[in-house]
């Protein structure tokens, strides 16, 4: 039985922690009054009287009551006043109840012998790191299950004391260690460990355990196959039972109980001031930071956990949006101011061989509003394959030229640059706009001539690849830069084009879910062309297994006999036995046997730019029937007579990539087809590829791809910060991202560098959450 001195100390500790945490009545499970009702408080009537009705008191009266109670228990002031002896320049740990700076080294937090080293091995080096190392899931241990009602195989968590233990070897090489637990309700359960001799050495009779595992029933007796073990040293005020309990990422040798204790002490020691003013929290329905951090680590109930998660998830997106907007700097720069008159737009459309769709008109209105503004336009135009993004961009370029500026369009490949050049000549030549081309495949003399014309203003719109951002390219008066498929360049390459602060229009035919566009492309406003021009027939898609390849190519041959052409795409350039994929070179040879009547040629990434262009020119001209290719043709290649796309080993491509490849056909008026040949026959693969077979909506497919594969590498650098998300789910958080982005834009519109004294804590938190030293210099 515990002595009165031991009971005094066990009562004093949670009361001191309650005082240190701001008297919020959250430290003790069930509240301070539940602690007073326990046998632990019986010998201390002064404490019980001082804290009577604690839950109904305001914060000031709670603090006074706690100080009175602690004074009656004694020892607190003496412990705080006694200096710690110096130990070889060791970092002193905080005394009980002492507050630490949020960035204090973890060694200053009292986590027991070796505690700091354990936390550091998990990448937690400062107090803030522990606060924001959220549990990855929570278990409800408030009402542990009645094992007589638990189903066979169900995973449960039980609590109890070890009343007996035994070991047995039912067969060679199998050691079973059994303990019998007595639960608080008086029931008994046998828990078993298999081939884990270390468990026996660490468990003693009388130990209090919390065990998680799967139930096996033998008549009326219940056996638990243990998957997780926690020892509970102090029953009173346990952080591991009688509450909703967080489960943390950990590794061998670091227990969940230790991590909960570390989080609890961090919450007690940290100054949990809020970096979001109350009026912003009220506007967006957010709880305060202290409530959120206590609620994510030690929620009092489901509602507490929900509001904590909502607040901390909002914060993740807010800091992400602030970071991206500040990185993009373009969002707060002055740019060009164009007239962009309705008469000029009408003149451009009259010169087109078609009329704009309603979606094109809507997006063009958003673009022209930006162009008329003094702020630099930074807009992303998304649209599925064939939705007419290039025509909209051409109109914007025309408006820039009408005001005396130059325009530039940068494409990721020379094939695509040549295609854009041809399209822009078609759109703009009737309007007396001079269009030039600058690509790496040109001769030095041709490049120099074009660079001279650009510098002297003899070219109105120049189309090119990365050749546009070389040091020796000088624009006379660049007003608008259009970047196609910008994620293939990377953020830093794009900025080289923006030295003169032109307005910026980014085009992407790669459908990006809205949540991802708002984060990975957070520095750009978003426009979506969500309507195809009339007359476009959706591509029919069929998924087959590779055992039916012969039938697929029989269909290809029938299309060829009708005068059509076909793409056949594979993932590799050369044979690779490990991947077991058909290489393009081998596939071309195979198809010459399978399709003896067809004229077949080959395109892959190892070819020179001139060779690729020659192949594509001959394919467009109809000089051969089947183009066997790697994913070089994924973006932008336009061959209207090609009506069939066959994709070998389709399971090796992402869904969005398959959709892009499919978009290479259906460019003309004839019905087109896409055949997906799966070399893997698993149910999971089939379900994934069925998404492509069943939908032609690129945004639906992109959402599915995001859920299956995660955000991945989107923009060519990891500056978007998306990997930092701990609570956010990009597949479902569109609404909360938009709210966080709204607040981020509001903050930066009024204080672009976060210099107001009221925003200093927010600024500091943003800097600390930013991994890039270079970024910290931005603010």
Rosetta blueprint (number, residue, H / E / L):
1 X L
2 X L
3 X L
4 X H
5 X H
6 X H
7 X H
8 X H
9 X H
10 X H
11 X H
12 X H
13 X H
14 X H
15 X H
16 X H
17 X H
18 X H
19 X H
20 X H
21 X L
22 X L
23 X L
24 X L
25 X L
26 X L
27 X L
28 X L
29 X L
30 X L
31 X L
32 X H
33 X H
34 X H
35 X H
36 X H
37 X L
38 X L
39 X H
40 X H
41 X H
42 X L
43 X L
44 X L
45 X H
46 X H
47 X H
48 X H
49 X H
50 X H
51 X L
52 X L
53 X L
54 X H
55 X H
56 X H
57 X L
58 X L
59 X H
60 X H
61 X H
62 X H
63 X H
64 X H
65 X H
66 X H
67 X H
68 X H
69 X H
70 X H
71 X H
72 X H
73 X H
74 X L
75 X L
76 X H
77 X H
78 X H
79 X H
80 X H
81 X H
82 X L
83 X L
84 X L
85 X L
86 X L
87 X L
88 X L
89 X L
90 X L
91 X L
92 X L
93 X L
94 X L
95 X L
96 X L
97 X L
98 X L
99 X L
100 X E
101 X L
102 X L
103 X L
104 X L
105 X E
106 X H
107 X H
108 X H
109 X L
110 X L
111 X L
112 X L
113 X L
114 X L
115 X H
116 X H
117 X H
118 X H
119 X H
120 X H
121 X H
122 X L
123 X L
124 X L
125 X L
126 X E
127 X H
128 X H
129 X H
130 X H
131 X H
132 X L
133 X L
134 X L
135 X L
136 X L
137 X E
138 X E
139 X E
140 X E
141 X L
142 X L
143 X L
144 X L
145 X L
146 X L
147 X H
148 X H
149 X H
150 X L
151 X L
152 X L
153 X L
154 X L
155 X E
156 X E
157 X E
158 X E
159 X E
160 X E
161 X E
162 X E
163 X E
164 X E
165 X E
166 X E
167 X E
168 X E
169 X E
170 X E
171 X E
172 X L
173 X L
174 X E
175 X E
176 X E
177 X E
178 X E
179 X E
180 X E
181 X E
182 X E
183 X L
184 X L
185 X L
186 X L
187 X L
188 X E
189 X E
190 X E
191 X E
192 X E
193 X E
194 X E
195 X L
196 X L
197 X H
198 X H
199 X H
200 X H
201 X H
202 X H
203 X L
204 X L
205 X L
206 X L
207 X L
208 X E
209 X E
210 X E
211 X E
212 X E
213 X E
214 X E
215 X E
216 X E
217 X E
218 X E
219 X L
220 X L
221 X E
222 X E
223 X E
224 X E
225 X E
226 X E
227 X E
228 X E
229 X E
230 X E
231 X E
232 X L
233 X L
234 X L
235 X L
236 X L
237 X L
238 X L
239 X L
240 X L
241 X L
242 X L
243 X L
244 X E
245 X E
246 X E
247 X E
248 X L
249 X L
250 X L
251 X L
252 X L
253 X L
254 X L
255 X L
256 X H
257 X H
258 X H
259 X H
260 X H
261 X H
262 X H
263 X H
264 X H
265 X H
266 X H
267 X H
268 X H
269 X H
270 X E
271 X L
272 X L
273 X L
274 X L
275 X L
276 X L
277 X L
278 X H
279 X H
280 X H
281 X H
282 X H
283 X H
284 X L
285 X L
286 X L
287 X L
288 X L
289 X H
290 X H
291 X H
292 X H
293 X H
294 X H
295 X H
296 X H
297 X H
298 X L
299 X L
300 X L
301 X L
302 X H
303 X H
304 X H
305 X H
306 X H
307 X H
308 X H
309 X H
310 X H
311 X H
312 X H
313 X H
314 X H
315 X H
316 X H
317 X H
318 X H
319 X H
320 X H
321 X H
322 X H
323 X H
324 X H
325 X H
326 X H
327 X H
328 X H
329 X L
330 X H
331 X H
332 X H
333 X L
334 X E
335 X L
336 X L
337 X L
338 X L
339 X L
340 X L
341 X L
342 X H
343 X H
344 X H
345 X H
346 X H
347 X H
348 X H
349 X H
350 X H
351 X L
352 X L
353 X L
354 X L
355 X L
356 X L
357 X L
358 X H
359 X H
360 X H
361 X H
362 X H
363 X H
364 X H
365 X H
366 X H
367 X H
368 X H
369 X H
370 X H
371 X H
372 X H
373 X L
374 X L
375 X E
376 X L
377 X L
378 X E
379 X E
380 X E
381 X E
382 X E
383 X E
384 X L
385 X L
386 X L
387 X L
388 X L
389 X H
390 X H
391 X H
392 X H
393 X H
394 X H
395 X H
396 X H
397 X H
398 X H
399 X H
400 X H
401 X H
402 X H
403 X L
404 X L
405 X L
406 X E
407 X E
408 X E
409 X E
410 X E
411 X L
412 X L
413 X L
414 X H
415 X H
416 X H
417 X H
418 X H
419 X H
420 X H
421 X H
422 X H
423 X H
424 X H
425 X H
426 X H
427 X H
428 X H
429 X H
430 X H
431 X H
432 X L
433 X L
434 X L
435 X E
436 X E
437 X E
438 X E
439 X L
440 X L
441 X L
442 X L
443 X L
444 X H
445 X H
446 X H
447 X H
448 X H
449 X H
450 X H
451 X H
452 X H
453 X H
454 X H
455 X H
456 X L
457 X L
458 X L
459 X L
460 X L
461 X E
462 X E
463 X E
464 X E
465 X L
466 X H
467 X H
468 X H
469 X H
470 X L
471 X L
472 X L
473 X L
474 X L
475 X L
476 X L
477 X L
478 X E
479 X E
480 X E
481 X E
482 X E
483 X E
484 X E
485 X L
486 X H
487 X H
488 X H
489 X L
490 X L
491 X H
492 X H
493 X H
494 X H
495 X H
496 X H
497 X L
498 X L
499 X L
500 X L
501 X L
502 X L
503 X E
504 X E
505 X E
506 X E
507 X E
508 X E
509 X L
510 X L
511 X L
512 X L
513 X L
514 X H
515 X H
516 X H
517 X H
518 X H
519 X H
520 X H
521 X L
522 X L
523 X L
524 X L
525 X E
526 X E
527 X E
528 X E
529 X E
530 X L
531 X L
532 X L
533 X L
534 X L
535 X L
536 X L
537 X L
538 X L
539 X L
540 X E
541 X E
542 X E
543 X E
544 X E
545 X E
546 X H
547 X H
548 X H
549 X H
550 X H
551 X H
552 X H
553 X H
554 X H
555 X H
556 X H
557 X H
558 X H
559 X H
560 X H
561 X H
562 X L
563 X L
564 X L
565 X E
566 X E
567 X E
568 X E
569 X E
570 X L
571 X L
572 X E
573 X L
574 X L
575 X L
576 X E
577 X L
578 X L
579 X L
580 X L
581 X E
582 X L
583 X E
584 X H
585 X H
586 X H
587 X H
588 X H
589 X H
590 X H
591 X H
592 X H
593 X H
594 X H
595 X L
596 X L
597 X L
598 X L
599 X L
600 X E
601 X E
602 X E
603 X E
604 X L
605 X L
606 X L
607 X L
608 X L
609 X H
610 X H
611 X H
612 X H
613 X H
614 X H
615 X H
616 X H
617 X H
618 X H
619 X H
620 X H
621 X L
622 X L
623 X L
624 X L
625 X L
626 X E
627 X E
628 X E
629 X E
630 X L
631 X H
632 X H
633 X H
634 X L
635 X L
636 X L
637 X L
638 X L
639 X L
640 X L
641 X L
642 X E
643 X E
644 X E
645 X E
646 X E
647 X E
648 X L
649 X L
650 X H
651 X H
652 X H
653 X L
654 X L
655 X H
656 X H
657 X H
658 X H
659 X H
660 X H
661 X H
662 X H
663 X L
664 X L
665 X L
666 X L
667 X L
668 X L
669 X L
670 X L
671 X L
672 X L
673 X E
674 X E
675 X E
676 X E
677 X E
678 X E
679 X L
680 X L
681 X L
682 X L
683 X H
684 X H
685 X H
686 X H
687 X H
688 X H
689 X H
690 X H
691 X H
692 X H
693 X H
694 X H
695 X L
696 X L
697 X L
698 X H
699 X H
700 X H
701 X H
702 X H
703 X H
704 X H
705 X H
706 X H
707 X H
708 X H
709 X H
710 X L
711 X L
712 X L
713 X L
714 X L
715 X L
716 X L
717 X L
718 X H
719 X H
720 X H
721 X L
722 X H
723 X H
724 X H
725 X L
726 X L
727 X L
728 X L
729 X L
730 X L
731 X L
732 X L
733 X L
734 X H
735 X H
736 X H
737 X H
738 X H
739 X H
740 X H
741 X H
742 X H
743 X H
744 X H
745 X H
746 X H
747 X H
748 X H
749 X H
750 X H
751 X L
752 X L
753 X L
754 X L
755 X L
756 X L
757 X H
758 X H
759 X H
760 X H
761 X H
762 X H
763 X H
764 X H
765 X H
766 X H
767 X H
768 X H
769 X H
770 X L
771 X L
772 X L
773 X H
774 X H
775 X H
776 X H
777 X H
778 X H
779 X L
